[in-house]
Amino acid sequence: MACVTDTQTTGSSRSPELRLTLKALGGLRADLFDDALAYRPLPRMDVERGLLRHLPGRIRVHAGLLPHAVVAFLALIVFLMGYESMRHAIGLLVMVHAGVPAVVVLLTLVRPVLAFWASLATTPFLAYASGYGDGWPWSPNSFGAHLIVLVVVAARTRPRTAGWMWLVTGAYALFATVLLGGYGSDAPQMLFFSALFLLVVAMRQVRRDAAREVSVQQSVTAVERSRRTLLEERTTIARELHDVVAHHMSVVAIQAEAAPYRVENPPPELEQAFVTIRENAVAALTELRRILGVVRAEDYEAPDAPQPTLADLDGLVANVRDAGLAVELTVTGSVRELPQGVELSAYRIVQEALSNVLRHAPGAAAKVEVSHVLGGLGLRIANGPARGLVKASPGAGHGITGMRERVAMLGGEMTAEPSADGGYEVTVFVPVARDEVRDEPRGETREESRP
């Protein structure tokens, strides 16, 4: 006879309705029972946003306690309501009837969930003390106190907690009206006004949380965009430097191979040295291409023309002049040939800076200063304020990021900031060691200005 084994677990055998009910009760326990006595002081209000940020400094320091003052003021109103309704009673009863709801309201500042339960627990005793003449199960002051407690606790927690508090309040009202009834009930008024107030608070919380989520997503997007821009710029720099280094390594390999044929009867040691130089150059070139090939896009093609240098700035300036930008180029110092990586990066920095002027300051005049100093190379690209009717296009700062990355790669320094005349100025200094500079100068001109 076949034996049938029940493999269903206890959890999986439960009906969907039962699981939903248990889940709901778990939410009720988490919101209103777990840590109900927890000490949760009301935080100070942020005074750096909204209208409060316009207040004077001495007042703004204390303005963060505005929510605390509002709750204290409402507690005072509850106290006065209870005192007014019990003036005919004896003194101790008046103080208890008026003071207990006020204390419960103040309790929301430090223990919000406990304040909710305290408000419900004291309600029948306060109604009994008032002689049932002012309402059941809430007297006027406890009615107002409970509404205030609901609103404050809901504002300090989350919309789900507000829903549970309303349901518990409704269950208590039904119990007090049906089983302890016999008097005019004010439960419908309580349920109506509490639902209205809690709905407003919940909608405000949902909107605030949505705005916070959007702000977080925008921040994450901005960080990711900046990181992607930085990686793209590094990829571009790696591609360009690969072409530069590959050219030089190829020249070294070719010259090392041809060198023995330029010397008549070279000694074996010299031939072996040149063979070793060529082998190392070819190995380095192969490794360089293998590593830097990772950063190349599949559709990337190395440029046929050599990479630009500072000697090509005249052509760059001529191109931007044709585009309508008035540029003045000034070269100072002893012009000499710098390392190709430095000249390439300097050319790209000037190119990007002038492109930014065209995009963000249409109609402005620009100045480009190239300074060959003893310790390195200085660049200054400055422009005045935008002029004319052409509207400037907004920018995301990617060009500045690329320039900073190039300067950082060369161990230099860079500043990019608005100038006093309303324009913008970019200054760069790239250090160049003496052993990296070729001895042959390009010219003896100390200062050359080309408007």
C-alpha positions as CSV (number, residue, x, y, z in Angstrom):
1,M,0.0,0.0,0.0
2,A,1.4,3.4,-1.0
3,C,2.3,5.8,1.8
4,V,1.4,9.4,1.2
5,T,3.6,11.9,3.0
6,D,2.3,15.4,3.7
7,T,5.3,17.6,2.7
8,Q,3.5,20.9,3.3
9,T,4.9,23.0,6.1
10,T,2.7,24.8,8.6
11,G,3.4,28.2,7.0
12,S,2.5,27.0,3.5
13,S,-0.7,25.3,4.6
14,R,-2.2,28.5,6.0
15,S,-4.9,30.1,3.9
16,P,-4.1,33.5,2.2
17,E,-6.6,35.2,4.4
18,L,-4.9,33.9,7.6
19,R,-1.5,34.9,6.4
20,L,-2.8,38.4,5.5
21,T,-4.4,38.7,8.9
22,L,-1.2,37.6,10.7
23,K,0.8,40.1,8.7
24,A,-1.5,42.9,9.5
25,L,-1.4,42.0,13.2
26,G,2.4,41.9,13.0
27,G,2.3,45.5,11.6
28,L,0.0,46.5,14.5
29,R,2.4,45.0,17.1
30,A,5.5,46.6,15.4
31,D,3.9,50.1,15.3
32,L,2.0,50.3,18.6
33,F,3.3,47.6,21.0
34,D,7.0,47.0,20.3
35,D,9.1,49.7,22.1
36,A,5.9,51.6,23.1
37,L,7.8,53.0,26.1
38,A,10.9,54.0,24.0
39,Y,12.3,57.4,24.7
40,R,12.1,59.4,21.4
41,P,12.6,63.1,22.0
42,L,11.2,65.4,19.3
43,P,14.2,66.7,17.2
44,R,14.8,70.4,16.6
45,M,13.4,71.9,13.5
46,D,15.8,72.5,10.6
47,V,16.2,76.3,10.5
48,E,18.4,76.4,7.4
49,R,15.5,75.8,5.0
50,G,12.2,77.5,4.4
51,L,11.2,80.9,5.8
52,L,13.1,80.4,9.0
53,R,16.5,80.8,7.3
54,H,15.7,84.5,6.8
55,L,15.4,85.2,10.5
56,P,18.3,86.9,12.4
57,G,21.0,84.7,13.7
58,R,20.1,85.1,17.4
59,I,16.5,84.3,16.8
60,R,17.2,81.5,14.3
61,V,19.2,79.6,17.0
62,H,16.1,79.2,19.1
63,A,13.6,78.8,16.2
64,G,14.4,75.1,16.0
65,L,12.3,74.7,19.1
66,L,9.1,76.0,17.4
67,P,7.4,72.5,17.2
68,H,8.0,72.0,20.9
69,A,6.5,75.4,21.6
70,V,3.4,74.6,19.5
71,V,2.8,71.4,21.4
72,A,3.2,73.1,24.7
73,F,0.8,75.8,23.6
74,L,-1.8,73.2,22.6
75,A,-1.3,71.5,26.0
76,L,-2.1,74.8,27.7
77,I,-5.3,75.1,25.7
78,V,-6.3,71.6,26.7
79,F,-5.6,72.5,30.3
80,L,-7.7,75.6,30.1
81,M,-10.6,73.7,28.5
82,G,-10.6,71.2,31.3
83,Y,-10.3,73.8,34.0
84,E,-13.2,75.8,32.5
85,S,-15.5,72.8,32.3
86,M,-14.8,71.8,36.0
87,R,-14.9,75.1,37.8
88,H,-17.8,73.9,39.9
89,A,-15.9,70.9,41.3
90,I,-13.4,70.7,44.1
91,G,-9.8,71.8,43.6
92,L,-8.1,68.4,43.3
93,L,-10.6,67.0,40.9
94,V,-10.3,70.1,38.7
95,M,-6.5,69.8,38.6
96,V,-6.7,66.1,37.7
97,H,-9.4,66.6,35.1
98,A,-7.6,69.5,33.5
99,G,-4.0,68.4,34.0
100,V,-4.0,64.8,32.9
101,P,-4.9,65.5,29.2
102,A,-2.4,68.3,29.1
103,V,0.4,66.1,30.5
104,V,-0.6,63.4,27.9
105,V,-0.2,66.0,25.1
106,L,3.3,67.0,26.5
107,L,4.2,63.3,26.6
108,T,4.2,63.2,22.8
109,L,7.4,65.2,22.9
110,V,9.4,62.3,24.4
111,R,7.3,59.1,24.2
112,P,4.8,59.4,21.4
113,V,3.4,55.8,21.3
114,L,3.0,55.8,25.1
115,A,1.1,59.1,24.8
116,F,-1.4,57.5,22.5
117,W,-2.1,54.6,24.9
118,A,-2.2,57.0,27.8
119,S,-4.8,59.1,26.0
120,L,-7.0,56.1,25.4
121,A,-6.6,54.7,28.9
122,T,-7.5,58.0,30.7
123,T,-10.5,58.8,28.5
124,P,-13.2,56.9,30.5
125,F,-12.0,58.2,33.9
126,L,-12.0,61.8,32.7
127,A,-15.5,61.3,31.2
128,Y,-16.7,59.8,34.5
129,A,-15.1,62.7,36.5
130,S,-17.0,65.2,34.3
131,G,-20.3,63.5,35.1
132,Y,-21.0,62.4,31.5
133,G,-22.7,65.7,30.8
134,D,-20.1,66.9,28.3
135,G,-19.9,63.8,26.1
136,W,-19.1,60.1,26.2
137,P,-16.6,58.5,26.0
138,W,-14.7,61.8,25.6
139,S,-15.0,64.9,27.6
140,P,-14.3,68.2,25.7
141,N,-10.7,68.5,26.9
142,S,-9.9,64.8,26.4
143,F,-11.5,65.0,23.0
144,G,-9.2,67.8,21.9
145,A,-6.2,66.1,23.6
146,H,-6.8,62.9,21.8
147,L,-7.0,64.6,18.4
148,I,-3.7,66.5,19.2
149,V,-2.0,63.2,20.3
150,L,-3.1,61.5,17.1
151,V,-1.8,64.3,14.9
152,V,1.5,64.6,16.7
153,V,2.2,60.9,16.9
154,A,1.2,60.4,13.2
155,A,3.5,63.3,12.2
156,R,6.4,61.7,14.1
157,T,5.9,58.1,12.8
158,R,4.6,56.9,9.4
159,P,1.2,56.7,7.6
160,R,0.7,53.0,8.6
161,T,0.9,53.9,12.3
162,A,-1.7,56.6,11.7
163,G,-4.0,54.0,10.2
164,W,-3.6,51.7,13.2
165,M,-4.2,54.5,15.7
166,W,-7.4,55.4,13.9
167,L,-8.6,51.7,13.9
168,V,-7.8,51.3,17.6
169,T,-9.6,54.5,18.4
170,G,-12.6,53.3,16.5
171,A,-12.6,50.0,18.3
172,Y,-12.4,51.7,21.6
173,A,-15.3,54.1,20.6
174,L,-17.4,51.1,19.6
175,F,-16.7,49.2,22.8
176,A,-17.4,52.2,25.0
177,T,-20.6,53.1,23.1
178,V,-22.1,49.7,22.9
179,L,-21.0,48.0,26.1
180,L,-20.6,51.0,28.3
181,G,-23.3,53.2,26.6
182,G,-26.4,54.8,27.9
183,Y,-25.2,58.3,27.2
184,G,-24.9,60.6,24.2
185,S,-21.9,59.4,22.2
186,D,-19.3,61.7,20.6
187,A,-17.6,58.8,18.9
188,P,-18.8,59.7,15.4
189,Q,-17.4,63.2,15.7
190,M,-14.0,61.8,17.0
191,L,-13.8,59.3,14.1
192,F,-14.7,61.9,11.5
193,F,-12.3,64.6,12.6
194,S,-9.5,62.2,13.4
195,A,-9.8,60.6,10.0
196,L,-9.7,64.0,8.4
197,F,-6.6,65.2,10.3
198,L,-4.7,61.9,9.9
199,L,-5.4,61.8,6.2
200,V,-3.8,65.3,5.8
201,V,-0.8,64.3,7.9
202,A,-0.4,61.0,6.0
203,M,-0.6,62.8,2.6
204,R,2.0,65.3,3.7
205,Q,4.3,62.5,4.9
206,V,3.9,60.6,1.6
207,R,4.7,63.8,-0.3
208,R,7.8,64.5,1.9
209,D,9.1,61.0,1.5
210,A,8.6,61.1,-2.3
211,A,10.5,64.4,-2.5
212,R,13.3,63.0,-0.3
213,E,13.5,59.9,-2.5
214,V,13.7,62.1,-5.7
215,S,16.4,64.2,-4.1
216,V,18.4,61.1,-3.2
217,Q,18.0,59.7,-6.7
218,Q,19.1,63.0,-8.2
219,S,22.2,63.1,-6.0
220,V,23.0,59.5,-7.0
221,T,22.5,60.3,-10.6
222,A,24.7,63.4,-10.4
223,V,27.5,61.3,-8.7
224,E,27.2,58.6,-11.3
225,R,27.2,61.1,-14.1
226,S,30.3,62.8,-12.7
227,R,32.0,59.4,-12.3
228,R,31.2,58.3,-15.8
229,T,32.5,61.6,-17.2
230,L,35.7,61.1,-15.2
231,L,36.1,57.6,-16.6
232,E,35.4,58.7,-20.1
233,E,38.0,61.5,-19.8
234,R,40.6,59.1,-18.5
235,T,39.8,56.8,-21.3
236,T,40.4,59.6,-23.8
237,I,43.6,60.5,-22.1
238,A,44.8,56.9,-22.2
239,R,44.0,56.6,-25.9
240,E,45.9,59.8,-26.7
241,L,48.9,58.9,-24.6
242,H,48.9,55.4,-26.0
243,D,49.4,56.9,-29.5
244,V,52.2,59.2,-28.2
245,V,54.0,56.4,-26.3
246,A,53.5,53.9,-29.1
247,H,55.1,56.2,-31.6
248,H,58.2,56.8,-29.5
249,M,58.6,53.1,-28.6
250,S,58.3,52.2,-32.3
251,V,61.0,54.8,-33.1
252,V,63.3,53.3,-30.4
253,A,62.8,49.8,-31.8
254,I,63.5,50.8,-35.4
255,Q,66.6,52.9,-34.4
256,A,68.0,50.1,-32.2
257,E,67.6,47.6,-35.1
258,A,69.2,50.0,-37.6
259,A,72.0,51.2,-35.4
260,P,74.5,48.2,-35.9
261,Y,74.4,48.9,-39.7
262,R,75.5,52.4,-39.2
263,V,78.8,51.4,-37.6
264,E,81.5,49.6,-39.5
265,N,82.5,46.3,-37.8
266,P,80.6,46.9,-34.5
267,P,81.8,44.8,-31.6
268,P,79.6,41.9,-30.6
269,E,78.8,43.5,-27.3
270,L,77.4,46.6,-29.0
271,E,75.3,44.4,-31.4
272,Q,74.0,42.5,-28.5
273,A,73.1,45.7,-26.6
274,F,71.1,47.0,-29.6
275,V,69.4,43.6,-29.9
276,T,68.4,43.8,-26.2
277,I,67.2,47.4,-26.6
278,R,65.0,46.4,-29.6
279,E,63.6,43.4,-27.8
280,N,62.7,45.4,-24.7
281,A,61.2,48.1,-26.8
282,V,59.1,45.7,-28.8
283,A,58.0,43.8,-25.6
284,A,57.1,47.1,-23.9
285,L,55.1,48.2,-26.9
286,T,53.3,44.9,-27.1
287,E,52.4,45.1,-23.4
288,L,51.4,48.7,-23.7
289,R,49.0,47.9,-26.5
290,R,47.6,44.9,-24.7
291,I,46.8,46.9,-21.5
292,L,45.6,50.1,-23.1
293,G,43.6,48.2,-25.7
294,V,41.1,47.5,-22.9
295,V,40.1,51.2,-22.8
296,R,39.5,51.5,-26.5
297,A,36.0,51.3,-27.8
298,E,35.4,48.7,-30.4
299,D,34.8,51.4,-33.1
300,Y,37.8,53.5,-32.1
301,E,40.4,54.2,-34.7
302,A,43.7,55.8,-34.0
303,P,44.1,59.1,-35.7
304,D,46.3,59.2,-38.9
305,A,47.7,62.6,-38.1
306,P,50.1,63.2,-35.2
307,Q,48.7,64.4,-31.9
308,P,48.5,68.2,-31.6
309,T,51.1,70.2,-29.7
310,L,51.5,73.8,-28.5
311,A,52.9,74.6,-32.0
312,D,49.3,74.0,-33.3
313,L,47.7,76.6,-31.1
314,D,47.7,79.1,-34.0
315,G,45.5,76.9,-36.0
316,L,43.2,76.3,-33.0
317,V,42.9,80.0,-32.4
318,A,42.2,80.6,-36.1
319,N,39.4,78.1,-36.0
320,V,37.6,79.6,-33.0
321,R,38.0,83.1,-34.6
322,D,36.2,81.8,-37.6
323,A,33.4,80.7,-35.3
324,G,33.0,84.3,-34.1
325,L,35.2,84.3,-30.9
326,A,37.6,87.2,-30.5
327,V,40.8,85.6,-29.1
328,E,44.2,87.1,-28.3
329,L,47.1,84.6,-28.0
330,T,50.2,85.5,-26.0
331,V,53.3,83.3,-25.6
332,T,56.0,84.4,-23.1
333,G,59.3,82.9,-22.0
334,S,61.9,80.8,-23.7
335,V,59.8,78.6,-26.0
336,R,61.2,75.1,-26.1
337,E,60.0,71.6,-26.9
338,L,58.3,70.0,-23.9
339,P,57.4,66.3,-23.4
340,Q,54.8,65.4,-25.9
341,G,52.3,64.3,-23.2
342,V,52.6,67.8,-21.6
343,E,52.1,69.6,-24.9
344,L,49.1,67.4,-25.9
345,S,47.4,68.0,-22.5
346,A,48.1,71.7,-22.7
347,Y,46.6,71.9,-26.2
348,R,43.5,70.0,-25.1
349,I,43.1,72.2,-22.0
350,V,43.2,75.4,-24.2
351,Q,40.9,73.7,-26.7
352,E,38.3,72.8,-24.0
353,A,38.5,76.2,-22.4
354,L,37.9,78.1,-25.6
355,S,35.0,75.7,-26.4
356,N,33.5,76.6,-23.1
357,V,33.7,80.3,-23.9
358,L,31.9,79.7,-27.2
359,R,29.1,77.7,-25.4
360,H,28.7,79.6,-22.2
361,A,29.8,83.1,-22.9
362,P,28.7,84.0,-26.5
363,G,30.0,87.3,-27.7
364,A,32.7,87.5,-25.0
365,A,36.4,88.2,-25.8
366,A,39.0,85.7,-24.7
367,K,42.7,85.8,-23.9
368,V,45.1,82.8,-24.0
369,E,48.4,83.1,-22.3
370,V,51.1,80.4,-22.6
371,S,54.1,81.0,-20.3
372,H,57.3,78.9,-20.6
373,V,58.9,79.3,-17.2
374,L,61.9,77.6,-15.7
375,G,60.0,75.0,-13.7
376,G,57.3,74.1,-16.1
377,L,54.5,75.5,-18.3
378,G,51.8,78.0,-17.3
379,L,48.4,78.5,-19.0
380,R,45.8,81.2,-18.5
381,I,42.5,81.3,-20.4
382,A,40.2,84.2,-19.5
383,N,37.1,85.6,-21.0
384,G,34.8,88.5,-20.2
385,P,31.0,88.4,-19.6
386,A,28.7,87.3,-22.3
387,R,27.5,89.9,-24.8
388,G,24.9,90.1,-27.5
389,L,21.5,88.4,-27.9
390,V,22.7,84.8,-28.2
391,K,21.6,82.8,-25.2
392,A,24.3,80.9,-23.4
393,S,23.9,77.1,-23.3
394,P,23.8,75.5,-19.8
395,G,26.7,73.2,-18.9
396,A,27.2,70.2,-16.6
397,G,30.8,71.0,-15.7
398,H,32.2,68.0,-17.7
399,G,34.8,70.1,-19.5
400,I,36.2,71.4,-16.2
401,T,36.3,67.8,-14.9
402,G,38.3,66.7,-17.9
403,M,40.8,69.6,-17.6
404,R,41.3,68.9,-13.9
405,E,41.9,65.2,-14.7
406,R,44.6,66.1,-17.2
407,V,46.3,68.5,-14.9
408,A,46.2,66.0,-12.0
409,M,47.7,63.3,-14.2
410,L,50.7,65.6,-14.9
411,G,51.0,66.5,-11.2
412,G,50.1,70.2,-11.8
413,E,47.7,72.7,-10.3
414,M,44.5,74.3,-11.7
415,T,42.0,76.9,-10.7
416,A,38.7,77.6,-12.5
417,E,36.5,80.4,-11.1
418,P,34.5,83.4,-12.1
419,S,36.6,86.6,-12.5
420,A,35.9,90.0,-11.1
421,D,34.5,91.5,-14.3
422,G,31.8,88.8,-14.6
423,G,33.7,86.5,-16.9
424,Y,35.6,83.3,-16.2
425,E,39.2,82.4,-15.8
426,V,41.2,79.1,-15.9
427,T,44.8,79.0,-14.8
428,V,47.0,76.0,-15.0
429,F,50.6,75.2,-14.0
430,V,52.3,72.0,-15.1
431,P,55.7,71.2,-13.7
432,V,58.3,69.9,-16.1
433,A,61.7,68.7,-14.9
434,R,64.8,69.9,-16.6
435,D,65.8,66.5,-17.8
436,E,62.4,66.2,-19.6
437,V,63.0,69.4,-21.7
438,R,64.9,69.1,-24.9
439,D,67.8,71.5,-25.2
440,E,66.9,72.7,-28.7
441,P,64.6,75.8,-28.3
442,R,61.9,76.4,-30.9
443,G,62.8,80.1,-31.0
444,E,64.4,82.9,-29.0
445,T,61.2,85.0,-28.8
446,R,60.5,85.9,-25.1
447,E,57.1,87.4,-25.7
448,E,54.8,87.0,-28.7
449,S,51.3,88.4,-28.9
450,R,49.0,87.4,-31.7
451,P,45.7,89.3,-31.6
